[in-house]
Amino acid sequence: MEPEIAALASTAGTTVVTLMATDAWQRTREGIAALWQRVLPERVDTVTAELDATREDLAAAQSDGDEEVVHELQAEWQGRIRRLLVSRPEVAEELRLLLDELGGGRDSATGTTITQHATASGQSRIYQAGRDQRIGDR
């Protein structure tokens, strides 16, 4: 397997699961479904059902603070997308365009992938930014 396909699948799987908990969910769902519809139309209903089930699992895991389940869900989607890319490498560019449209975890200035994880306890504060950030107490 090409390292580029593995990297794209990793970014895509993480991005899809991350966006499930945001306002971008519906657009993400539509984009992933459209991708599958174009290359494997017989699987699109199954994939959309899996997206919906994953979103429910994600909400439960986040509610319970279970980061392990979140990582497992990301890995599941990384695998699904990797298998799609291996069988249909011609969709890689379409997937890249979708990720760019959705924000895809890329720093638009450098094109590098940004992944951040943080855990706070007590009255801790966490400040994370992929680029510039201003912090000021009000």
N, C-alpha and C positions, 0 to 999 in steps of 0.2 A: 504494500500500500504506500502511496506517495505521502510524504510528510505533510505536504500542503493540504491534502484531503483530510488527514487526521486533524490538522490544526483548524481547518475550516469547520469540520464537524464538531470539534470541541467548543469553539466559539459559538457556533449556532445552537448547540444543545443547551449551553449555559444561558445564552441570551433568550431563547424561547422560554425556558422555565422562569428566568428572572422577570421577563415581561408579563408573565401570567398574573402577577400580583400588582400590575400597574394599569393605568388608563389605556395603555397601548395594547392591551390584551386582545381586543376584538380585531384590530388590524393585524396583529401577529397571527392569530388563528386563521384569518382569511388568507394571509400571505402563504402560510405553510400549507393550508388546504389547496390553494391554487397551484403551488409547486407540485404537490403530489398529483393533483388532477391532471396536470399537463403531462406527466411522465408515467404515472401508474394510476389511471383513473379508477381501476377496479379496487384500489386500496383507500381511496379518499374518505369513504364513510368510516372505515376502521380507524384511520389516522385522526380524523376529527373527534371521534369518540374517545380515542386515547388522549388527545389534547385536553378534552373536557375532564376526563377522569384524573389526569395529572394535575390539572388546576385545582380540583377538589382536594386531592392528596396534599398539594402544596399549601393550601389554605389551612388544612388541619395541622400540618407539620409546623407552619409558622406560628399558629395559635399555641401550639405546645412548646415552641422554642426548640424543635428537633432539627438541628442543622444537618444531622446525618441523613435524614430522609430527604432533605432538600438536595444534598449532594447526590444521593442515589437517583432522584428524579432527573437531575441534570445529566448524570451518566447514562440513564436510559435513553434520553433524547439524543445525546451525543452518539450513541450506538445506532439508533434508528437512522439518523441523518448520515452517519458514516456509511452504513450499508446502502443507503440511497445513492450517495456519491460514488461509491465503488461500482455499483451496477449501472449508474447513469452519470458519468463524470461531466457530461455536457451541461448539467444543471448547476454546476458550481458557480458560474458567473451570475446566473439568476438568483441563486441563494445569496451571493455576496451583495448584489444590488438590494435585495430585500433587507438584509442585515444593516446595510448602510442607511436605508430608508427608516428603519426602526431605531436606529441609534447604535445597534450592534456591539456596544462595548468598545468601540474604537475611538481613539483620540483623533479627531478629524485633522488636527495640525500635523501629526506625525504618522498617522496610519497604524500605530501600534495598538495592540489589544490591551485593555486595562481590566484587571480583575481585582476586586477589593473585598476583604472580609474583615469584620470587626465584631468584637463581643464586649459589651459593657456590663458592669455590675454595680450595684449600689447606686450612688449618685454620679457615676462617671459620665463624661461626655466624650463622644467620638466625632471627629471631624474628618471627613474623607473627601477628596476631590481628585478627579482625573486630570485636571488642569488647574487653572487659577482659582483661588478661593479667598474670600474676605470674611473675616470673623470679627464681630463686634458685639459686645453685650449691649443690650438696650435698656 
